[in-house]
Amino acid sequence: MTTAPNPIDLQKHLSGVDYPASKQDLIKAAREQNASEDILKALESMPDREYDGPNAVSQAITKR
């Protein structure tokens, strides 16, 4: 099992996201910010739902 990405790096690549945001919105924002493959894979593995803020995203990634 891979480790979750650093929460600071994750949020850096999600800067500018308007919450609530869907999983697809988060992946798109991360791609636009040139996020690493690890971050993109972590976002893609999250449940497909809306997230109400950065903490919800971090929690979803750490629960994989």
C-alpha positions in Angstrom: 0.0 0.0 0.0 1.4 3.4 -0.9 1.5 6.2 1.6 -0.8 9.2 1.3 0.7 12.3 -0.2 1.9 15.1 2.0 -1.2 17.1 3.0 0.7 20.4 2.5 1.7 19.3 -1.1 -1.8 18.1 -1.7 -3.4 21.4 -0.7 -0.8 23.4 -2.7 -1.9 21.6 -5.8 -5.6 22.3 -4.9 -5.2 26.0 -4.4 -8.0 28.0 -6.0 -10.6 25.3 -5.7 -14.0 26.6 -4.8 -15.6 24.2 -2.3 -17.9 22.3 -2.3 -16.1 20.5 -5.1 -16.6 17.2 -6.8 -13.9 14.6 -7.1 -13.6 15.5 -10.8 -13.2 19.2 -10.0 -10.3 18.3 -7.6 -8.6 16.1 -10.1 -8.9 18.8 -12.8 -7.5 21.5 -10.5 -4.6 19.2 -9.5 -3.7 18.5 -13.1 -3.8 22.3 -13.9 -1.3 22.8 -11.0 1.0 20.1 -12.3 0.5 17.7 -9.4 2.6 14.6 -9.1 1.3 11.2 -10.2 1.1 10.2 -6.5 -1.3 13.1 -5.8 -3.4 12.4 -8.9 -3.7 8.7 -8.0 -4.7 9.6 -4.5 -7.4 11.9 -5.7 -8.6 9.3 -8.2 -8.9 6.7 -5.5 -11.3 8.8 -3.4 -15.0 8.2 -3.3 -16.9 10.0 -6.0 -18.8 12.6 -4.1 -18.6 16.3 -3.2 -16.1 17.5 -0.7 -16.8 20.6 1.5 -13.2 21.6 2.1 -9.5 20.7 2.2 -9.9 18.8 5.4 -12.5 16.5 3.8 -10.2 15.8 0.9 -7.3 15.0 3.3 -9.5 12.7 5.3 -10.7 10.9 2.2 -7.2 10.3 1.0 -5.9 9.0 4.3 -8.8 6.5 4.7 -7.9 4.7 1.4 
